[in-house]
Amino acid sequence: MNHYYTKKNDDLRSNEKTIKVVIKDLDFSFITDHGVFSKAGLDFGSRLLIDSVLGLKHEKILDMGSGYGPIGIIYKKFNPSSQVTMVDVNDRALALAKRNAKLNNQEVEVKYSDVFSDVNDKYDLIITNPPIRAGKDIVYSIFEGAFEHLNDSGVLIFVINKKHGAPSAIKKCEEIFDKVSVITKKSGYYVIKCNK
């Protein structure tokens, strides 16, 4: 069986559903399906990450591992002047992200990339709820790739649960970035900010 962090989900029967999400009194709708992360509703970690970044104003944003699109689409809604690019390795998730951008009337770029394989630009902010189940090597490659794809003074912000390796993730990021800080902690989840 393929997972949400793999390219193809052709062996999974489609079973689309629409979920509703409310962020700061604004309503969003997202189409989800089998084979994508958090298909039943917006997960706690992603919601915490969204709440932590909405007030940050940046021009060029990359949503790494965007899934069906909630983080990038919601960020764009609250920061309409930002250029938001959303990338994922999962074909089904990418197709849903494109549909969800239209559904929520947000102009974002959605494209395929296996981590940073097809990312050529540099960004002011990279946001991610990294695919923990893909393994530490993949997650750490996201941190390393983020440093290379951030503009000077750019920022990586990600969410990770303490029991899924938040302390070791912080240590890894401290090897890569100039400054690493925990900006939010709630119910075992850490939102971590890494400054280039």
NUKEMAR-640497 format. One line per 2 residues: number of its first residue (from 0); their letters; for each residue y, z negated, x negated of N, C-alpha, C, O, CB. Coordinates in Angstrom, 1 decimal, decimal comma. Glycine has a CB too. Example, Ala and Ser with C-alpha at 12.3 -4.5 7.8 and 13.67 -1.06 7.14 Angstrom:
! residues 2
0 = AS = -5,7/-7,8/-13,2/-4,5/-7,8/-12,3/-3,3/-7,8/-13,2/-3,3/-8,5/-14,2/-4,5/-9,0/-11,3  -2,2/-7,1/-12,8/-1,1/-7,1/-13,7/0,0/-7,9/-12,9/1,1/-8,0/-13,4/-0,6/-5,7/-14,1
END
This chain:
! residues 196
0 = MN = -1,2/0,0/-0,8/0,0/0,0/0,0/1,2/0,0/-0,9/1,3/-0,7/-1,9/0,0/-1,2/1,0  2,2/0,8/-0,5/3,5/0,8/-1,2/4,4/-0,3/-0,7/4,3/-0,8/0,4/4,2/2,2/-1,1
2 = HY = 5,3/-0,7/-1,6/6,2/-1,8/-1,3/7,6/-1,3/-1,2/7,9/-0,1/-1,5/6,1/-2,9/-2,4  8,5/-2,2/-0,7/9,9/-1,8/-0,5/10,6/-1,3/-1,8/11,6/-0,7/-1,8/10,7/-2,9/0,1
4 = YT = 10,0/-1,8/-3,0/10,6/-1,4/-4,3/10,0/-0,2/-4,9/10,1/0,0/-6,1/10,6/-2,6/-5,2  9,2/0,6/-4,1/8,6/1,8/-4,6/9,2/3,0/-3,9/9,8/2,8/-2,8/7,1/1,8/-4,4
6 = KK = 9,0/4,2/-4,4/9,7/5,4/-3,9/9,2/5,8/-2,6/9,9/6,1/-1,6/9,6/6,5/-4,9  7,9/5,9/-2,4/7,3/6,5/-1,2/6,7/5,5/-0,3/6,0/4,5/-0,8/6,2/7,5/-1,6
8 = ND = 6,9/5,6/1,0/6,2/4,8/2,0/5,5/5,6/3,0/5,4/5,3/4,2/7,3/3,9/2,6  5,1/6,8/2,6/4,5/7,8/3,5/3,2/7,2/4,2/2,9/7,6/5,4/4,1/9,1/2,8
10 = DL = 2,5/6,3/3,6/1,3/5,8/4,2/1,6/4,7/5,2/0,7/4,2/5,9/0,4/5,2/3,1  2,8/4,3/5,4/3,2/3,3/6,3/3,7/3,9/7,6/4,6/4,7/7,6/4,3/2,3/5,8
12 = RS = 3,1/3,5/8,7/3,5/4,0/10,0/4,9/3,5/10,3/5,3/2,4/10,1/2,5/3,5/11,2  5,7/4,5/10,8/7,1/4,1/11,1/7,2/3,3/12,4/6,5/3,6/13,3/8,0/5,4/11,2
14 = NE = 8,0/2,3/12,4/8,2/1,5/13,6/9,7/1,0/13,5/9,9/-0,2/13,3/7,2/0,3/13,6  10,6/1,9/13,8/12,0/1,6/13,7/12,4/0,6/14,8/12,0/0,6/15,9/12,8/2,8/13,8
16 = KT = 13,4/-0,3/14,3/14,0/-1,2/15,3/15,5/-1,3/14,9/15,8/-1,1/13,7/13,3/-2,6/15,4  16,3/-1,7/15,8/17,7/-1,9/15,5/18,0/-3,4/15,5/17,7/-4,1/16,5/18,7/-1,1/16,4
18 = IK = 18,6/-3,9/14,4/19,0/-5,3/14,4/20,5/-5,4/14,5/21,2/-4,5/14,1/18,5/-6,0/13,1  21,0/-6,5/15,0/22,4/-6,8/15,1/22,8/-7,9/14,1/22,1/-8,9/13,9/22,8/-7,2/16,5
20 = VV = 23,9/-7,7/13,4/24,4/-8,6/12,5/25,9/-8,9/12,8/26,7/-8,0/13,0/24,2/-8,1/11,0  26,3/-10,2/12,8/27,7/-10,6/13,0/28,2/-11,2/11,7/27,6/-12,2/11,2/27,9/-11,5/14,2
22 = IK = 29,2/-10,6/11,1/29,9/-11,2/9,9/31,4/-11,4/10,2/32,1/-10,4/10,5/29,7/-10,2/8,7  31,8/-12,6/10,2/33,2/-12,9/10,4/33,7/-12,3/11,7/34,8/-11,6/11,7/34,1/-12,5/9,2
24 = DL = 33,0/-12,5/12,8/33,3/-12,0/14,1/33,3/-10,5/14,3/33,7/-9,9/15,3/34,6/-12,5/14,5  32,8/-9,7/13,3/32,6/-8,3/13,4/31,1/-8,0/13,6/30,2/-8,5/12,9/33,1/-7,5/12,1
26 = DF = 30,8/-7,1/14,5/29,5/-6,7/14,9/29,0/-5,5/14,1/29,7/-4,5/13,9/29,3/-6,4/16,3  27,8/-5,5/13,5/27,2/-4,4/12,8/25,8/-4,2/13,4/25,1/-5,1/13,9/27,1/-4,7/11,3
28 = SF = 25,3/-2,9/13,4/24,0/-2,6/13,8/23,3/-1,9/12,7/23,9/-1,0/12,0/24,0/-1,7/15,1  22,0/-2,2/12,4/21,3/-1,5/11,4/19,9/-1,2/11,9/19,2/-2,0/12,5/21,2/-2,5/10,1
30 = IT = 19,5/0,1/11,6/18,2/0,5/11,9/17,3/0,1/10,7/17,6/0,4/9,5/18,1/2,1/12,1  16,2/-0,5/11,0/15,2/-0,9/10,0/13,9/-0,3/10,3/13,7/0,3/11,3/15,1/-2,5/9,8
32 = DH = 12,9/-0,5/9,4/11,6/0,1/9,6/10,6/-0,6/8,7/11,0/-1,4/7,8/11,6/1,6/9,3  9,3/-0,4/8,9/8,3/-0,8/8,0/8,6/-0,3/6,6/9,1/0,8/6,5/6,8/-0,4/8,5
34 = GV = 8,2/-1,1/5,6/8,4/-0,6/4,2/9,7/-0,7/3,6/10,0/-0,2/2,5/8,0/0,8/4,2  10,6/-1,5/4,3/11,9/-1,8/3,7/12,1/-3,3/3,7/11,5/-4,0/4,5/13,1/-1,1/4,5
36 = FS = 12,9/-3,8/2,8/13,1/-5,2/2,6/13,9/-5,8/3,8/14,8/-5,2/4,3/13,9/-5,5/1,3  13,4/-6,9/4,3/14,1/-7,7/5,3/14,2/-6,9/6,6/15,3/-6,8/7,2/15,4/-8,2/4,8
38 = KA = 13,1/-6,3/7,0/13,2/-5,4/8,2/13,5/-6,1/9,5/14,0/-5,5/10,5/11,9/-4,6/8,4  13,2/-7,4/9,6/13,3/-8,1/10,8/14,8/-8,6/11,1/15,1/-9,0/12,2/12,4/-9,3/10,8
40 = GL = 15,6/-8,6/10,1/16,9/-9,1/10,2/17,5/-9,4/8,9/16,8/-9,4/7,9/17,0/-10,4/11,1  18,8/-9,5/8,8/19,5/-9,8/7,5/19,0/-11,1/6,9/19,1/-12,2/7,6/21,0/-9,8/7,7
42 = DF = 18,4/-11,0/5,7/17,9/-12,2/5,1/19,0/-13,2/4,6/20,1/-12,8/4,5/17,0/-11,9/3,9  18,6/-14,4/4,4/19,6/-15,5/4,1/20,3/-15,2/2,8/21,5/-15,4/2,7/18,9/-16,8/4,0
44 = GS = 19,5/-14,7/1,8/20,1/-14,4/0,5/21,2/-13,4/0,6/22,3/-13,5/0,0/19,1/-14,1/-0,5  20,9/-12,3/1,3/21,8/-11,2/1,4/23,1/-11,6/2,1/24,2/-11,2/1,8/21,2/-10,0/2,1
46 = RL = 22,9/-12,4/3,2/24,1/-12,9/3,9/25,0/-13,8/3,0/26,2/-13,7/3,1/23,6/-13,7/5,2  24,3/-14,6/2,2/25,1/-15,5/1,3/25,8/-14,7/0,3/27,0/-15,0/0,0/24,1/-16,5/0,6
48 = LI = 25,2/-13,6/-0,2/25,8/-12,7/-1,2/27,0/-12,0/-0,5/28,1/-12,0/-1,1/24,8/-11,7/-1,7  26,8/-11,5/0,7/27,9/-10,8/1,4/29,1/-11,8/1,6/30,3/-11,4/1,3/27,4/-10,3/2,8
50 = DS = 28,8/-13,0/2,1/29,9/-14,0/2,3/30,7/-14,3/1,0/31,9/-14,6/1,0/29,3/-15,3/2,9  30,0/-14,2/-0,1/30,5/-14,5/-1,4/31,4/-13,4/-2,0/32,3/-13,7/-2,9/29,5/-14,9/-2,4
52 = VL = 31,2/-12,2/-1,6/31,9/-11,0/-2,2/32,9/-10,4/-1,3/33,7/-9,6/-1,8/30,9/-10,0/-2,7  33,0/-10,7/0,0/33,8/-10,0/0,9/35,3/-10,1/0,5/36,1/-9,1/0,7/33,7/-10,5/2,3
54 = GL = 35,7/-11,2/0,0/37,1/-11,4/-0,4/37,5/-10,8/-1,7/38,7/-10,8/-2,1/37,5/-12,8/-0,4  36,6/-10,2/-2,5/36,9/-9,7/-3,8/37,3/-8,2/-3,6/36,6/-7,4/-3,0/35,6/-9,8/-4,7
56 = KH = 38,4/-7,9/-4,2/39,0/-6,5/-4,0/38,7/-5,8/-5,3/39,2/-6,1/-6,4/40,5/-6,6/-3,7  37,8/-4,8/-5,2/37,5/-3,9/-6,4/37,6/-2,5/-5,9/37,3/-2,2/-4,7/36,2/-4,3/-7,0
58 = EK = 37,9/-1,6/-6,8/38,0/-0,1/-6,5/36,6/0,6/-6,4/36,3/1,2/-5,4/38,9/0,6/-7,5  35,8/0,4/-7,4/34,5/1,1/-7,5/33,4/0,1/-7,4/33,3/-0,8/-8,3/34,4/2,0/-8,7
60 = IL = 32,5/0,2/-6,4/31,5/-0,8/-6,2/30,1/-0,1/-6,2/30,0/1,1/-5,7/31,7/-1,5/-4,8  29,2/-0,7/-6,8/27,8/-0,2/-6,8/26,9/-1,3/-6,1/26,9/-2,5/-6,6/27,2/0,1/-8,2
62 = DM = 26,2/-0,9/-5,1/25,2/-1,8/-4,4/23,9/-1,4/-5,0/23,3/-0,3/-4,5/25,3/-1,7/-2,8  23,3/-2,1/-5,9/22,1/-1,8/-6,6/20,9/-2,3/-5,8/20,8/-3,5/-5,5/22,0/-2,4/-8,0
64 = GS = 20,0/-1,4/-5,4/18,8/-1,8/-4,6/19,3/-2,0/-3,2/19,0/-3,1/-2,6/18,1/-3,0/-5,1  20,0/-1,1/-2,6/20,7/-1,3/-1,3/19,8/-1,4/-0,1/20,3/-1,9/0,9/21,6/-0,1/-1,1
66 = GY = 18,5/-1,0/-0,2/17,7/-1,1/1,0/18,3/-0,2/2,1/18,8/0,9/1,9/17,5/-2,5/1,5  18,2/-0,7/3,3/18,7/0,0/4,5/20,3/-0,1/4,6/20,9/0,5/5,5/18,1/-0,4/5,8
68 = GP = 20,9/-0,8/3,7/22,4/-0,7/3,5/23,3/-1,8/4,0/24,5/-1,6/3,9/22,7/0,4/4,2  22,8/-3,0/4,4/23,7/-3,9/4,9/24,8/-4,4/4,0/26,0/-4,6/4,4/23,0/-5,1/5,4
70 = IG = 24,5/-4,7/2,7/25,4/-5,3/1,8/26,6/-4,3/1,5/27,7/-4,7/1,7/24,8/-5,7/0,5  26,3/-3,1/1,1/27,3/-2,1/0,8/28,1/-1,7/2,0/29,3/-1,6/1,9/26,7/-0,9/0,2
72 = II = 27,5/-1,5/3,1/28,2/-1,1/4,4/29,1/-2,2/4,8/30,3/-1,9/5,2/27,2/-0,7/5,5  28,7/-3,4/4,8/29,5/-4,5/5,3/30,7/-4,7/4,3/31,8/-5,0/4,7/28,7/-5,8/5,4
74 = YK = 30,4/-4,6/3,0/31,5/-4,7/2,0/32,6/-3,7/2,3/33,7/-4,0/2,3/30,9/-4,6/0,6  32,1/-2,5/2,5/33,0/-1,3/2,7/33,9/-1,6/4,0/35,1/-1,3/4,0/32,3/0,0/2,9
76 = KF = 33,3/-2,1/5,0/34,0/-2,4/6,3/35,2/-3,4/6,0/36,3/-3,2/6,6/33,1/-3,0/7,3  35,0/-4,4/5,2/36,0/-5,4/4,9/37,0/-4,9/3,8/38,0/-5,5/3,6/35,4/-6,7/4,5
78 = NP = 36,5/-3,9/3,0/37,4/-3,4/1,9/37,4/-1,9/2,0/36,9/-1,2/1,1/36,8/-3,8/0,5  38,1/-1,3/3,0/38,1/0,1/3,3/38,6/1,0/2,2/38,2/2,2/2,1/38,8/0,4/4,5
80 = SS = 39,4/0,5/1,3/39,9/1,3/0,2/39,0/1,4/-1,0/39,2/2,2/-1,9/41,3/0,8/-0,3  37,9/0,6/-1,0/36,9/0,7/-2,1/36,0/1,9/-2,0/35,7/2,4/-0,9/36,1/-0,6/-2,1
82 = QV = 35,6/2,4/-3,1/34,6/3,5/-3,2/33,2/2,8/-3,4/33,0/2,2/-4,4/34,9/4,5/-4,3  32,4/2,9/-2,4/31,1/2,2/-2,4/29,9/3,2/-2,6/29,8/4,1/-1,8/30,9/1,3/-1,2
84 = TM = 29,2/2,9/-3,7/27,9/3,7/-3,9/26,7/2,8/-3,7/26,7/1,7/-4,2/28,0/4,4/-5,3  25,8/3,3/-3,0/24,5/2,5/-2,7/23,4/3,3/-3,3/23,2/4,4/-2,9/24,4/2,2/-1,2
86 = VD = 22,5/2,6/-4,1/21,4/3,3/-4,7/20,1/2,4/-4,4/20,1/1,2/-4,3/21,5/3,5/-6,2  19,0/3,2/-4,3/17,7/2,5/-4,1/16,6/3,5/-4,5/16,9/4,7/-4,7/17,5/2,1/-2,6
88 = VN = 15,4/3,0/-4,8/14,3/3,8/-5,2/13,4/4,2/-4,0/12,6/5,1/-4,1/13,4/3,0/-6,2  13,6/3,5/-2,9/12,8/3,7/-1,7/13,3/4,8/-0,8/14,4/4,7/-0,2/12,6/2,4/-0,9
90 = DR = 12,6/5,9/-0,7/13,1/7,0/0,1/13,4/6,7/1,6/14,4/7,1/2,2/12,0/8,2/0,1  12,5/5,9/2,2/12,7/5,5/3,6/14,0/4,6/3,7/14,7/4,8/4,7/11,5/4,7/4,1
92 = AL = 14,2/3,7/2,8/15,4/2,9/2,8/16,6/3,7/2,7/17,6/3,5/3,3/15,3/1,8/1,7  16,6/4,7/1,8/17,8/5,6/1,6/18,1/6,4/2,8/19,3/6,5/3,2/17,5/6,6/0,4
94 = AL = 17,1/6,9/3,5/17,3/7,6/4,7/17,9/6,7/5,8/18,8/7,1/6,5/16,0/8,2/5,3  17,4/5,5/5,9/18,0/4,5/6,8/19,4/4,2/6,4/20,3/4,0/7,3/17,1/3,3/6,9
96 = AK = 19,7/4,0/5,2/21,1/3,6/4,7/22,1/4,7/5,1/23,2/4,4/5,5/21,1/3,4/3,2  21,7/6,0/5,0/22,6/7,0/5,4/22,8/7,0/6,9/24,0/7,2/7,3/22,0/8,4/5,0
98 = RN = 21,8/6,8/7,6/22,0/6,7/9,1/22,8/5,5/9,5/23,6/5,5/10,4/20,6/6,6/9,8  22,6/4,3/8,8/23,3/3,1/9,1/24,8/3,2/8,7/25,6/2,6/9,4/22,7/1,9/8,4
100 = AK = 25,1/3,9/7,7/26,5/4,2/7,3/27,2/4,9/8,5/28,3/4,5/8,8/26,6/5,0/6,0  26,6/5,9/9,0/27,1/6,7/10,1/27,2/5,8/11,4/28,2/5,8/12,1/26,3/7,9/10,5
102 = LN = 26,2/5,0/11,6/26,1/4,1/12,8/27,2/3,1/12,8/27,8/2,8/13,8/24,8/3,4/12,8  27,6/2,7/11,6/28,7/1,7/11,5/30,0/2,3/11,0/31,0/1,6/10,7/28,3/0,6/10,5
104 = NQ = 30,1/3,6/11,1/31,3/4,4/10,8/31,9/4,0/9,4/33,1/3,8/9,3/32,4/4,1/11,8  31,1/4,0/8,4/31,5/3,7/7,1/31,2/4,8/6,1/30,0/5,3/6,1/30,9/2,4/6,5
106 = EV = 32,2/5,3/5,3/31,9/6,3/4,4/31,6/5,7/3,0/32,4/5,2/2,3/33,2/7,2/4,2  30,3/5,8/2,7/29,7/5,4/1,5/28,9/6,5/0,9/28,4/7,4/1,6/28,9/4,0/1,6
108 = EV = 28,6/6,4/-0,4/27,7/7,3/-1,1/26,4/6,7/-1,2/26,3/5,5/-1,6/28,2/7,8/-2,5  25,3/7,4/-0,7/24,0/6,8/-0,8/23,1/7,8/-1,6/23,1/9,0/-1,3/23,4/6,6/0,7
110 = KY = 22,5/7,3/-2,6/21,7/8,2/-3,5/20,5/7,5/-4,1/20,5/6,2/-4,2/22,5/8,8/-4,5  19,5/8,3/-4,5/18,3/7,8/-5,2/18,6/7,3/-6,6/19,4/8,0/-7,3/17,2/8,8/-5,2
112 = SD = 18,1/6,2/-7,0/18,1/5,9/-8,4/17,0/4,8/-8,6/16,9/3,8/-7,9/19,5/5,3/-8,9  16,2/5,0/-9,6/15,2/4,0/-10,0/15,9/3,0/-11,0/16,1/3,4/-12,2/13,9/4,6/-10,7
114 = VF = 16,3/1,9/-10,5/17,3/1,0/-11,2/18,5/1,9/-11,6/19,1/2,4/-10,7/16,6/0,3/-12,5  18,8/2,1/-12,9/20,0/2,8/-13,2/19,7/4,3/-13,7/20,5/4,9/-14,3/20,7/2,1/-14,3
116 = SD = 18,5/4,8/-13,4/18,0/6,1/-14,0/19,0/7,2/-13,6/19,2/8,1/-14,4/16,6/6,4/-13,5  19,5/7,1/-12,4/20,4/8,2/-11,9/21,8/7,8/-11,6/22,5/8,4/-10,9/19,8/8,8/-10,6
118 = VN = 22,2/6,7/-12,3/23,6/6,2/-12,2/24,3/6,6/-13,4/23,9/6,2/-14,5/23,6/4,6/-12,0  25,4/7,4/-13,3/26,1/7,9/-14,4/27,5/7,3/-14,5/28,2/7,4/-15,6/26,2/9,4/-14,3
120 = DK = 28,0/6,7/-13,4/29,4/6,2/-13,4/29,4/4,8/-13,9/28,4/4,1/-14,2/30,0/6,3/-12,0  30,7/4,3/-14,1/30,9/2,9/-14,3/31,7/2,3/-13,2/32,4/3,0/-12,4/31,7/2,7/-15,7
122 = YD = 31,5/1,0/-13,0/32,0/0,3/-11,7/32,7/-1,0/-12,1/32,6/-1,5/-13,2/30,8/0,0/-10,8  33,6/-1,4/-11,1/34,3/-2,6/-11,3/33,5/-3,8/-10,8/33,6/-4,9/-11,3/35,6/-2,6/-10,5
124 = LI = 32,6/-3,5/-9,8/31,7/-4,6/-9,3/30,4/-4,0/-9,0/30,3/-3,0/-8,3/32,4/-5,2/-8,0  29,3/-4,7/-9,4/28,0/-4,3/-9,1/27,4/-5,5/-8,3/27,4/-6,7/-8,8/27,1/-4,0/-10,3
126 = IT = 26,9/-5,3/-7,1/26,3/-6,3/-6,3/24,8/-6,0/-6,1/24,5/-4,9/-5,9/27,1/-6,5/-5,0  24,0/-7,1/-6,1/22,6/-6,8/-5,8/21,9/-8,1/-5,4/22,2/-9,2/-5,8/21,9/-6,3/-7,1
128 = NP = 20,9/-7,9/-4,5/19,9/-8,9/-4,1/18,7/-8,3/-4,8/17,9/-7,6/-4,1/19,8/-9,1/-2,5  18,4/-8,7/-6,0/17,4/-8,0/-6,8/16,0/-8,1/-6,2/15,6/-9,1/-5,6/17,4/-8,5/-8,2
130 = PI = 15,1/-7,1/-6,5/13,8/-7,1/-5,9/12,8/-8,0/-6,7/12,1/-7,6/-7,6/13,2/-5,7/-5,9  12,8/-9,3/-6,3/12,1/-10,3/-7,1/10,6/-9,9/-7,2/10,0/-10,1/-8,2/12,2/-11,7/-6,4
132 = RA = 10,0/-9,4/-6,1/8,6/-9,0/-6,1/8,3/-7,9/-7,0/7,1/-7,6/-7,3/8,2/-8,7/-4,7  9,2/-7,1/-7,4/9,0/-6,1/-8,4/8,7/-6,6/-9,8/8,2/-5,9/-10,7/10,2/-5,1/-8,4
134 = GK = 9,0/-7,9/-10,0/8,7/-8,5/-11,3/10,0/-8,7/-12,1/11,0/-8,1/-12,0/7,8/-7,7/-12,1  9,8/-9,7/-13,1/10,9/-10,1/-13,9/11,5/-8,9/-14,8/12,7/-8,8/-15,0/10,5/-11,2/-14,8
136 = DI = 10,6/-8,1/-15,3/11,0/-6,9/-16,1/12,0/-6,1/-15,4/13,1/-5,7/-15,9/9,9/-6,1/-16,6  11,7/-5,8/-14,1/12,6/-4,9/-13,3/14,0/-5,6/-13,1/15,0/-5,1/-13,2/12,0/-4,5/-12,0
138 = VY = 13,9/-6,9/-12,7/15,1/-7,7/-12,4/16,0/-7,8/-13,6/17,2/-7,6/-13,5/14,7/-9,1/-11,9  15,4/-8,1/-14,7/16,2/-8,2/-16,0/16,7/-6,8/-16,4/17,8/-6,8/-17,0/15,3/-8,8/-17,1
140 = SI = 16,0/-5,8/-16,1/16,5/-4,4/-16,4/17,8/-4,1/-15,6/18,7/-3,4/-16,0/15,5/-3,3/-16,2  17,8/-4,7/-14,4/19,0/-4,6/-13,6/20,2/-5,3/-14,2/21,3/-4,7/-14,3/18,8/-5,1/-12,1
142 = FE = 20,0/-6,5/-14,7/21,1/-7,2/-15,4/21,6/-6,4/-16,6/22,8/-6,3/-16,8/20,6/-8,6/-15,8  20,6/-5,9/-17,4/21,0/-5,2/-18,6/21,7/-3,9/-18,3/22,7/-3,6/-18,9/19,7/-4,9/-19,5
144 = GA = 21,2/-3,2/-17,3/21,8/-1,9/-16,9/23,2/-2,1/-16,3/24,1/-1,3/-16,5/20,9/-1,2/-15,9  23,3/-3,3/-15,6/24,6/-3,6/-15,0/25,7/-3,7/-16,1/26,8/-3,2/-15,9/24,6/-4,9/-14,2
146 = FE = 25,4/-4,4/-17,2/26,4/-4,5/-18,2/26,8/-3,2/-18,8/28,0/-3,0/-19,0/25,8/-5,4/-19,4  25,9/-2,3/-18,9/26,2/-0,9/-19,4/27,0/-0,1/-18,4/27,7/0,8/-18,8/24,9/-0,2/-19,8
148 = HL = 26,9/-0,4/-17,2/27,5/0,4/-16,1/28,7/-0,3/-15,5/29,2/0,1/-14,4/26,5/0,8/-15,1  29,2/-1,3/-16,1/30,4/-2,0/-15,7/31,6/-1,5/-16,5/31,5/-1,4/-17,7/30,3/-3,5/-15,7
150 = ND = 32,8/-1,3/-15,9/34,0/-1,1/-16,7/34,3/-2,4/-17,4/33,8/-3,5/-17,2/35,2/-0,7/-15,7  35,2/-2,3/-18,4/35,7/-3,5/-19,1/36,3/-4,4/-18,0/37,0/-4,0/-17,1/36,8/-3,1/-20,1
152 = SG = 35,9/-5,7/-18,1/36,3/-6,7/-17,2/35,6/-6,6/-15,8/36,0/-7,2/-14,9/37,8/-6,7/-16,9  34,6/-5,7/-15,8/33,8/-5,6/-14,6/32,9/-6,8/-14,3/32,7/-7,7/-15,2/32,9/-4,4/-14,7
154 = VL = 32,4/-6,9/-13,1/31,6/-8,1/-12,7/30,3/-7,7/-12,0/30,3/-6,8/-11,2/32,5/-8,9/-11,7  29,3/-8,4/-12,4/28,0/-8,3/-11,7/27,9/-9,6/-10,8/28,1/-10,7/-11,3/26,8/-8,2/-12,6
156 = IF = 27,6/-9,4/-9,5/27,3/-10,6/-8,7/26,0/-10,4/-8,0/25,7/-9,4/-7,4/28,5/-10,8/-7,6  25,1/-11,4/-8,1/23,7/-11,3/-7,5/23,3/-12,6/-6,9/23,9/-13,6/-7,2/22,7/-10,8/-8,5
158 = VI = 22,3/-12,5/-6,0/21,8/-13,7/-5,4/20,3/-13,9/-5,8/19,6/-12,9/-5,9/21,9/-13,6/-3,9  19,9/-15,1/-6,0/18,5/-15,4/-6,4/18,2/-16,8/-6,0/19,0/-17,7/-6,1/18,3/-15,1/-7,9
160 = NK = 17,0/-17,0/-5,5/16,5/-18,3/-5,2/16,1/-19,1/-6,4/15,6/-18,6/-7,3/15,4/-18,3/-4,2  16,4/-20,4/-6,4/16,0/-21,3/-7,5/14,5/-21,2/-7,8/14,1/-21,1/-9,0/16,4/-22,7/-7,2
162 = KH = 13,7/-21,2/-6,7/12,2/-21,1/-7,0/11,7/-19,7/-7,4/10,6/-19,6/-7,8/11,5/-21,6/-5,7  12,6/-18,7/-7,3/12,3/-17,4/-7,8/12,8/-17,1/-9,2/12,8/-16,0/-9,6/12,8/-16,4/-6,8
164 = GA = 13,3/-18,1/-9,8/13,8/-18,0/-11,2/15,2/-18,0/-11,5/15,7/-17,4/-12,5/13,2/-16,7/-11,7  16,0/-18,6/-10,6/17,5/-18,6/-10,8/17,9/-19,2/-12,2/18,7/-18,6/-12,9/18,2/-19,4/-9,7
166 = PS = 17,3/-20,3/-12,6/17,7/-20,9/-13,9/17,4/-19,9/-15,1/18,2/-19,8/-16,0/16,9/-22,2/-14,2  16,2/-19,3/-15,1/15,9/-18,3/-16,2/16,8/-17,1/-16,1/17,1/-16,5/-17,1/14,4/-18,0/-16,1
168 = AI = 17,1/-16,7/-14,9/18,0/-15,5/-14,7/19,4/-15,8/-15,3/20,0/-15,0/-15,9/18,1/-15,1/-13,2  19,9/-17,0/-15,1/21,1/-17,4/-15,6/21,1/-17,4/-17,1/22,0/-16,8/-17,8/21,5/-18,9/-15,2
170 = KK = 20,0/-17,9/-17,7/19,9/-17,8/-19,2/19,8/-16,4/-19,7/20,5/-16,1/-20,7/18,6/-18,6/-19,6  19,1/-15,5/-19,0/19,1/-14,1/-19,4/20,4/-13,5/-19,4/20,8/-12,8/-20,3/18,1/-13,3/-18,5
172 = CE = 21,2/-13,8/-18,3/22,5/-13,2/-18,2/23,5/-13,7/-19,2/24,4/-13,0/-19,6/23,1/-13,5/-16,8  23,3/-15,0/-19,6/24,2/-15,6/-20,7/23,9/-14,9/-22,0/24,8/-14,9/-22,9/23,9/-17,1/-20,8
174 = EI = 22,8/-14,2/-22,2/22,5/-13,5/-23,4/23,2/-12,1/-23,4/23,5/-11,5/-24,4/21,0/-13,2/-23,6  23,6/-11,7/-22,2/24,1/-10,3/-22,0/25,6/-10,3/-21,8/26,3/-9,5/-22,3/23,4/-9,6/-20,8
176 = FD = 26,1/-11,2/-20,9/27,5/-11,2/-20,4/28,3/-12,3/-21,2/27,8/-13,2/-21,7/27,5/-11,5/-18,9  29,6/-12,1/-21,1/30,6/-13,0/-21,8/30,7/-14,3/-21,0/30,8/-15,4/-21,7/32,0/-12,3/-21,8
178 = KV = 30,6/-14,2/-19,7/30,8/-15,5/-18,9/29,9/-15,4/-17,7/29,8/-14,4/-17,0/32,2/-15,7/-18,5  29,1/-16,4/-17,5/28,2/-16,5/-16,3/28,5/-17,8/-15,5/28,5/-18,9/-16,1/26,7/-16,4/-16,8
180 = SV = 28,6/-17,7/-14,2/28,9/-18,9/-13,4/28,2/-18,8/-12,1/28,0/-17,7/-11,6/30,4/-19,1/-13,2  27,9/-19,9/-11,5/27,3/-20,0/-10,2/28,5/-20,2/-9,2/29,2/-21,2/-9,3/26,3/-21,2/-10,0
182 = IT = 28,7/-19,2/-8,3/29,9/-19,3/-7,4/29,5/-19,9/-6,1/30,4/-20,4/-5,4/30,5/-17,9/-7,3  28,2/-19,8/-5,7/27,8/-20,4/-4,4/26,4/-20,9/-4,6/25,5/-20,3/-5,3/27,9/-19,4/-3,3
184 = KK = 26,1/-22,1/-4,0/24,7/-22,6/-3,9/24,5/-23,1/-2,5/25,3/-23,8/-2,0/24,5/-23,8/-5,0  23,4/-22,6/-1,9/23,1/-23,1/-0,6/21,6/-22,9/-0,3/21,0/-21,8/-0,5/23,9/-22,3/0,5
186 = SG = 20,9/-23,9/0,2/19,5/-23,9/0,6/18,6/-23,3/-0,5/17,7/-22,6/-0,2/19,4/-23,1/1,8  18,9/-23,6/-1,7/18,1/-23,2/-2,9/18,5/-21,8/-3,4/17,9/-21,4/-4,4/16,7/-23,1/-2,4
188 = YY = 19,4/-21,2/-2,8/19,9/-19,8/-3,2/21,1/-20,0/-4,1/22,0/-20,8/-3,8/20,2/-18,9/-2,1  21,2/-19,2/-5,2/22,4/-19,2/-6,1/23,0/-17,8/-6,0/22,3/-16,8/-6,1/21,9/-19,6/-7,5
190 = VI = 24,3/-17,8/-5,9/25,0/-16,6/-6,1/25,7/-16,7/-7,4/26,5/-17,6/-7,7/26,1/-16,3/-4,9  25,3/-15,7/-8,3/25,7/-15,8/-9,7/26,7/-14,7/-10,1/26,4/-13,5/-9,8/24,5/-15,8/-10,6
192 = KC = 27,7/-15,0/-10,8/28,8/-14,1/-11,2/28,7/-13,9/-12,7/28,8/-14,9/-13,4/30,2/-14,5/-10,7  28,6/-12,7/-13,1/28,6/-12,4/-14,6/29,8/-11,5/-14,9/29,9/-10,4/-14,4/27,2/-11,7/-14,9
194 = NK = 30,6/-12,0/-15,8/31,8/-11,2/-16,2/31,5/-10,5/-17,6/31,0/-11,1/-18,5/33,0/-12,1/-16,4  31,9/-9,2/-17,6/31,7/-8,4/-18,8/32,9/-8,8/-19,8/32,9/-8,2/-20,9/31,7/-6,9/-18,5
END
